Structures are given as structure tokens and as C-alpha cells.
Amino acid sequence: MPTALFINGPNLNLLGKRDPSQYGSRTLAQIEADVVEKGKALGLEVACFQSNHEGAIIDFLQGRASKAKGVIINPGALTHYGISLRDALADVRLPIIEVHLSNIYAREEWRHRSVTAPVVTGQISGLGWRGYLAALDVLAALIKEGR
């Protein structure tokens, strides 16, 4: 079964507690369970990872990318300044879907710039936890198409 990496960056471990008006009331564990379950239905094994540290995310990505078929990532605040993460994403040469729970383009001006967007296949923003499931649908289709 092909593997998809599901990566969440800084502060996403606090989902369910952190500003529910922006990020919703579901926890990361609940979201991961939904993504893993949907992955099985789509014929994908999903490997979940979250860290508040850019280097740990890069280590996970580099350590798993050669056996993976695609990536779903919410870089959190690293979206806006994580140049090392951006370079690591560019190096994996896999389909990558960047997801944001809130609409980053409707928030503070500094959130409007994503340094990771230019190296990912596509971006989903503002659909809450459902954005991860939408990303999984797209990623599964890309993998099936051999992209």
C-alpha cells in the first residue's frame, strides 16, 4: 500500500484548545484518525507526524520521503519563514499539498505570504479540518495518475 506523509508544524498539537474561532474544536488526534481512516479507504497508508521544531519536521520528511508517494503538510507558522523546510519540500520531488485550517489570506497581512507555496503542488486554505480530507482526495488521485 502506498504511503502518504501527513505532517503538521508548530502549535498544531494544541488544536482543540488553541483559538477555536480560527482553528476549530477538533484535536489533532481526532483529525489524524480521520485522515488515516480515509487513507485506508483510498488505498493509502498514512504516516502522521507533528513537531514544533523545524529541524524535526525536516528529519522526518527526509527520512521517509524515499518510501512515500506524497505529502500533506500544514507548516503552521513555518509557512511564512521556514526556508529550510521550503528547501526540504523542494528536494523530495513528490506531490505535496499544503493545507491551512484558516484562510491565511483573510487574516493578518504577514500571513498572506507562504514561502512553501512555490514548491508544493497545490494549497488548500480556509476549509478547517475538512481541508485535510480534501487534500487526501487530491493526493490519492495524483498518486494514482503517477504524478
DRENFI-954954 format. One record per residue (C-alpha): x, y, z; residue number from 1. Coordinates in steps of 0.2 Angstrom, whole numbers, plus 5000, padded with zeros to 4 digits. Example, Ala and Ser with C-alpha at 12.3 -4.5 7.8 and 13.67 -1.06 7.14 Angstrom:
<atoms>
- x, y, z, n
- 5062, 4978, 5039, 1
- 5068, 4995, 5036, 2
</atoms>
This chain:
<atoms>
- x, y, z, n
- 5000, 5000, 5000, 1
- 5007, 5017, 4995, 2
- 5012, 5029, 5009, 3
- 5007, 5047, 5011, 4
- 5015, 5058, 5024, 5
- 5004, 5069, 5035, 6
- 5014, 5082, 5043, 7
- 5009, 5096, 5055, 8
- 5020, 5110, 5061, 9
- 5022, 5121, 5076, 10
- 5007, 5124, 5088, 11
- 4996, 5112, 5079, 12
- 4997, 5100, 5094, 13
- 4986, 5112, 5103, 14
- 4971, 5110, 5091, 15
- 4955, 5109, 5100, 16
- 4962, 5122, 5113, 17
- 4970, 5135, 5103, 18
- 4959, 5149, 5096, 19
- 4944, 5138, 5091, 20
- 4937, 5153, 5081, 21
- 4951, 5151, 5069, 22
- 4956, 5133, 5070, 23
- 4940, 5124, 5076, 24
- 4937, 5112, 5091, 25
- 4944, 5096, 5084, 26
- 4960, 5090, 5091, 27
- 4975, 5084, 5080, 28
- 4972, 5066, 5086, 29
- 4954, 5067, 5080, 30
- 4960, 5074, 5063, 31
- 4974, 5061, 5061, 32
- 4962, 5047, 5065, 33
- 4950, 5053, 5051, 34
- 4964, 5056, 5039, 35
- 4971, 5038, 5042, 36
- 4954, 5030, 5041, 37
- 4950, 5039, 5024, 38
- 4968, 5035, 5018, 39
- 4964, 5016, 5021, 40
- 4948, 5019, 5011, 41
- 4958, 5027, 4997, 42
- 4971, 5013, 4997, 43
- 4985, 5024, 5006, 44
- 4994, 5021, 5022, 45
- 4996, 5037, 5031, 46
- 5011, 5041, 5042, 47
- 5007, 5055, 5054, 48
- 5020, 5067, 5062, 49
- 5019, 5084, 5071, 50
- 5033, 5094, 5079, 51
- 5035, 5112, 5085, 52
- 5053, 5111, 5078, 53
- 5058, 5114, 5060, 54
- 5073, 5103, 5060, 55
- 5062, 5088, 5067, 56
- 5050, 5090, 5053, 57
- 5064, 5091, 5040, 58
- 5072, 5075, 5048, 59
- 5055, 5066, 5047, 60
- 5052, 5072, 5029, 61
- 5070, 5067, 5023, 62
- 5069, 5050, 5032, 63
- 5053, 5045, 5025, 64
- 5051, 5053, 5008, 65
- 5060, 5040, 4998, 66
- 5047, 5027, 5003, 67
- 5032, 5039, 5002, 68
- 5021, 5043, 4987, 69
- 5016, 5060, 4993, 70
- 5014, 5073, 5007, 71
- 5001, 5083, 5015, 72
- 5008, 5097, 5026, 73
- 5002, 5111, 5037, 74
- 5018, 5120, 5041, 75
- 5010, 5131, 5053, 76
- 5020, 5147, 5056, 77
- 5034, 5139, 5046, 78
- 5023, 5143, 5031, 79
- 5029, 5161, 5032, 80
- 5048, 5160, 5037, 81
- 5053, 5141, 5036, 82
- 5066, 5142, 5022, 83
- 5075, 5126, 5027, 84
- 5058, 5117, 5027, 85
- 5054, 5125, 5010, 86
- 5071, 5118, 5003, 87
- 5067, 5101, 5010, 88
- 5050, 5101, 5002, 89
- 5058, 5105, 4986, 90
- 5070, 5091, 4987, 91
- 5058, 5077, 4990, 92
- 5051, 5078, 4972, 93
- 5034, 5071, 4977, 94
- 5016, 5078, 4975, 95
- 5014, 5090, 4990, 96
- 4998, 5098, 4996, 97
- 4999, 5112, 5008, 98
- 4984, 5114, 5020, 99
- 4979, 5128, 5032, 100
- 4964, 5127, 5043, 101
- 4960, 5145, 5042, 102
- 4960, 5156, 5027, 103
- 4978, 5164, 5029, 104
- 4974, 5176, 5015, 105
- 4959, 5184, 5025, 106
- 4970, 5186, 5041, 107
- 4985, 5197, 5046, 108
- 4995, 5204, 5031, 109
- 5011, 5194, 5037, 110
- 5001, 5178, 5035, 111
- 4997, 5181, 5016, 112
- 5015, 5175, 5011, 113
- 5019, 5157, 5010, 114
- 5037, 5153, 5007, 115
- 5032, 5135, 5004, 116
- 5019, 5138, 4992, 117
- 5030, 5139, 4977, 118
- 5037, 5122, 4979, 119
- 5021, 5112, 4983, 120
- 5009, 5105, 4970, 121
- 4994, 5115, 4977, 122
- 4987, 5123, 4993, 123
- 4970, 5122, 5002, 124
- 4966, 5136, 5014, 125
- 4951, 5140, 5025, 126
- 4941, 5124, 5025, 127
- 4945, 5119, 5043, 128
- 4949, 5101, 5047, 129
- 4940, 5096, 5031, 130
- 4954, 5103, 5021, 131
- 4965, 5089, 5026, 132
- 4952, 5076, 5019, 133
- 4951, 5086, 5003, 134
- 4970, 5086, 5002, 135
- 4970, 5067, 5004, 136
- 4957, 5065, 4990, 137
- 4968, 5076, 4978, 138
- 4984, 5067, 4984, 139
- 4977, 5050, 4981, 140
- 4971, 5055, 4963, 141
- 4989, 5062, 4959, 142
- 4997, 5046, 4966, 143
- 4985, 5035, 4955, 144
- 4989, 5046, 4940, 145
- 5008, 5043, 4943, 146
- 5012, 5061, 4946, 147
</atoms>
